[in-house]
Amino acid sequence: MNLEHQLLPGRALPPRAAPSSPFATFSRRFRTLRNTLEVLGPVTTARALLAELLLPTYEDHSFDRRFGTETSAMLSVIESELPARYRDDAAGYWPAVENVVHHILRRLPVHYQDYVFVDAGCGKGRAMLTASMYPFARIAGVELSPLTAETARRNVAIFRERAASLQRCADIDVICQDILDYDIPDANVVVFLYNPFQGLLFQSFMQRLHEASQRTPHREMLVVYHNPWSGDEWLRKTPYFSKIYEHRMIAHRLSWNVWTPVRG
């Protein structure tokens, strides 16, 4: 596709500018604030500003520094080498925040040893490594990208060696597979989603979870939806799931909620 024919009429772009002066930087930021106020209003703008101030404190590499893993570097959908047919619905890799994952896991109404933890779209594995500090029956990370799945396997091996004293579940498996082909364990499960996909892929996976819950009605299933951005509205409208807990944060990316399949 020739992008040249899609450009709107206007002035040609100027040459790359020299570094901005403090006044120019202030003016640019002021215009950004004014534009945001115009579009979002004062309340939402204030929340967005607080989120921008708070988020950098979470964007550190402390997990990797402590354990020698490599979970911090973000990857786009293209960089993850996902099959082209999934790129519209897949999300790039963004590491979960360890403290938030601990917060989530400590508040789940479960006996860990009675549940399998499934990280759907596990990326490089930070969330499931954090989950291994709790005594789950076993842990499975399902990842479509061969690149990130291999990184996750290396991280599992490194974490097992360097964090043995912290690990309460060493039975961890990284599965490189289409999430729609993954067989949901016939056991009590906690399914963890850190906004790994959206659209039809998300809806199809959630429908598979509901079908699995109906086939094995005696088992319990909790779906933790962390950073509930793309599928939250669909879940609210569907009759197949019921929200049992919601935890909102100023930064939406740190929010999470818990859903359970509706029986019958």
C-alpha positions in Angstrom: 0.0 0.0 0.0 1.3 3.4 -1.0 1.1 5.6 2.1 2.0 8.6 0.1 -1.5 8.7 -1.4 -3.1 8.7 2.1 -1.3 11.9 3.4 -3.6 14.9 4.0 -2.7 18.1 2.2 -0.5 20.4 4.2 2.9 21.8 4.8 5.9 19.6 4.3 7.6 18.5 7.4 10.5 20.8 8.5 14.0 19.4 9.0 14.6 17.8 12.4 14.7 20.7 14.9 17.5 21.5 17.3 17.0 20.6 20.9 14.1 22.6 22.4 14.7 25.5 24.8 13.1 25.3 28.2 10.5 27.8 27.1 9.7 25.8 24.0 9.4 22.6 26.1 7.1 24.4 28.6 4.9 25.7 25.7 4.6 22.3 24.2 3.6 20.8 27.5 1.1 23.5 28.1 -0.5 23.0 24.7 -0.7 19.2 25.5 -2.4 20.0 28.8 -4.8 22.4 27.2 -5.7 19.9 24.5 -6.2 17.1 27.0 -8.5 19.4 29.1 -10.5 20.2 26.0 -11.0 16.6 25.1 -11.2 14.9 28.5 -12.3 17.5 30.9 -10.7 18.5 34.3 -11.5 15.3 36.3 -10.2 12.8 33.8 -7.2 15.0 32.9 -6.3 15.1 36.6 -6.5 11.3 36.8 -4.3 11.0 33.7 -1.7 13.3 35.1 -1.6 11.4 38.4 -1.2 8.2 36.4 1.7 9.7 34.5 3.3 10.7 37.8 2.8 7.3 39.5 3.5 4.9 36.7 7.3 5.6 36.3 7.8 4.4 39.9 6.5 1.0 38.8 8.5 0.9 35.5 11.8 -0.4 37.0 13.9 -3.5 36.5 14.0 -4.5 40.1 12.5 -8.0 39.4 15.2 -8.8 36.9 18.0 -7.3 39.0 17.0 -9.5 41.9 16.6 -12.7 40.1 18.8 -12.4 36.9 15.8 -12.9 34.6 14.9 -10.9 31.5 11.2 -9.8 31.8 11.4 -6.0 31.6 12.0 -5.2 27.9 8.7 -4.5 26.1 8.0 -6.1 22.7 5.6 -5.0 20.0 3.3 -7.5 18.2 5.7 -7.4 15.2 8.8 -7.8 17.4 7.2 -10.8 19.1 7.0 -12.5 15.7 3.3 -13.5 16.1 1.6 -15.0 13.1 0.1 -12.3 10.9 -3.5 -13.5 11.3 -3.4 -12.8 15.0 -1.7 -9.3 14.9 -5.0 -7.3 14.9 -6.2 -8.9 18.1 -2.9 -9.6 19.9 -1.2 -7.2 22.3 2.5 -6.5 22.5 4.4 -7.7 25.5 4.4 -5.4 28.6 5.6 -6.8 31.9 3.2 -7.1 34.7 4.0 -5.1 37.9 5.2 -7.5 40.5 3.7 -5.7 43.5 0.3 -5.6 41.8 0.5 -9.3 41.0 1.2 -10.0 44.6 -1.7 -7.8 45.6 -4.0 -9.8 43.3 -2.9 -13.2 44.4 -3.1 -12.4 48.1 -6.7 -11.4 47.7 -8.0 -14.4 45.7 -10.6 -16.4 47.7 -8.7 -19.7 47.1 -6.6 -22.3 48.8 -3.6 -22.1 46.4 -2.8 -25.8 46.6 -6.2 -26.7 45.2 -5.8 -24.6 42.1 -3.8 -24.7 38.8 -2.6 -21.2 37.8 -2.9 -20.6 34.0 -1.2 -17.5 32.6 -2.9 -17.0 29.2 -0.5 -15.1 27.1 2.3 -15.3 29.6 4.9 -13.4 27.5 8.3 -13.6 29.2 6.8 -15.0 32.3 7.0 -12.4 35.1 3.4 -12.9 36.3 3.7 -16.7 36.5 7.1 -16.5 38.2 5.5 -14.2 40.8 2.7 -16.8 41.1 5.3 -19.5 41.8 5.9 -17.8 45.1 2.5 -19.2 46.1 1.8 -22.9 46.6 -0.4 -23.5 43.5 -0.8 -27.1 42.5 1.0 -26.3 39.3 1.5 -23.4 36.9 1.1 -23.2 33.1 2.0 -20.3 30.9 0.5 -20.4 27.4 2.2 -18.2 24.8 1.7 -17.9 21.0 5.1 -16.3 20.2 8.0 -18.8 20.0 10.3 -15.9 20.7 8.8 -14.9 24.0 8.0 -18.5 25.0 11.6 -19.4 24.7 12.5 -16.3 26.8 10.0 -17.4 29.4 11.5 -20.9 29.6 14.9 -19.4 30.2 13.5 -17.2 32.9 11.8 -20.2 34.6 15.1 -22.0 34.7 17.0 -19.0 36.0 14.3 -18.3 38.7 14.3 -21.9 39.8 18.0 -21.7 40.4 18.3 -18.3 42.0 15.0 -18.0 43.9 14.6 -21.5 45.2 14.0 -20.3 48.7 11.1 -18.1 47.6 9.5 -20.6 45.2 6.5 -22.5 46.6 5.5 -24.1 43.3 8.3 -25.4 41.1 5.9 -27.3 38.7 5.9 -24.7 35.9 5.3 -25.4 32.2 5.6 -22.9 29.3 3.5 -24.0 26.4 4.0 -22.4 23.0 0.5 -22.8 21.5 -2.5 -21.0 20.1 -4.6 -20.2 23.2 -7.7 -21.4 21.4 -6.1 -24.9 21.1 -5.0 -25.1 24.7 -6.9 -27.7 26.8 -8.1 -26.1 30.0 -7.0 -28.3 32.9 -9.7 -30.5 34.4 -9.1 -29.0 37.8 -9.8 -25.9 39.8 -8.1 -23.1 37.9 -7.1 -19.5 38.2 -6.8 -18.0 34.7 -4.7 -14.9 34.6 -5.1 -12.4 31.8 -2.8 -9.3 31.6 -4.7 -7.9 28.6 -2.9 -10.3 26.2 -5.4 -10.1 23.4 -8.7 -8.4 22.4 -11.6 -8.5 20.0 -12.7 -11.9 18.6 -9.7 -13.7 20.0 -10.5 -12.6 23.6 -14.2 -13.4 23.1 -13.5 -16.8 21.7 -11.2 -17.7 24.5 -13.7 -16.6 27.1 -16.4 -18.7 25.5 -14.0 -21.7 25.6 -13.5 -21.1 29.3 -17.3 -21.0 29.8 -17.7 -24.2 27.9 -15.0 -25.9 29.9 -16.7 -24.8 33.1 -20.0 -26.4 32.0 -18.3 -29.7 31.0 -16.8 -30.0 34.4 -19.4 -28.4 36.8 -17.7 -29.6 40.0 -14.6 -27.5 39.4 -14.0 -23.9 40.3 -12.8 -21.3 37.9 -11.7 -17.8 38.5 -10.6 -15.4 35.7 -8.4 -12.6 36.8 -8.5 -9.8 34.2 -5.6 -7.5 34.9 -5.5 -4.2 32.9 -9.1 -4.8 31.9 -9.1 -2.6 28.9 -10.3 -4.3 25.7 -12.7 -7.0 26.9 -14.3 -5.4 30.0 -17.4 -4.1 28.2 -18.0 -7.4 26.4 -17.8 -9.2 29.7 -20.3 -6.9 31.3 -22.8 -7.6 28.6 -22.3 -11.3 28.2 -24.6 -13.7 30.3 -21.7 -16.2 30.6 -19.6 -14.5 33.3 -20.3 -12.7 36.5 -17.9 -10.2 38.1 -17.2 -11.0 41.7 -14.5 -8.4 42.5 -13.3 -5.2 41.1 -10.2 -3.2 42.1 -9.8 0.1 40.3 -6.6 2.1 40.3 -5.8 5.6 39.1 -3.8 4.1 36.3 -6.1 1.7 34.5 -3.2 -0.5 33.5 -2.9 -1.4 37.2 -6.6 -2.2 37.8 -7.9 -5.7 37.9 -11.1 -7.6 38.4 -12.2 -11.2 38.9 -14.9 -13.0 36.9 -16.4 -16.5 37.3 -18.4 -18.5 34.8 -22.2 -18.5 35.2 -23.4 -22.0 35.8 -26.3 -23.6 33.9 
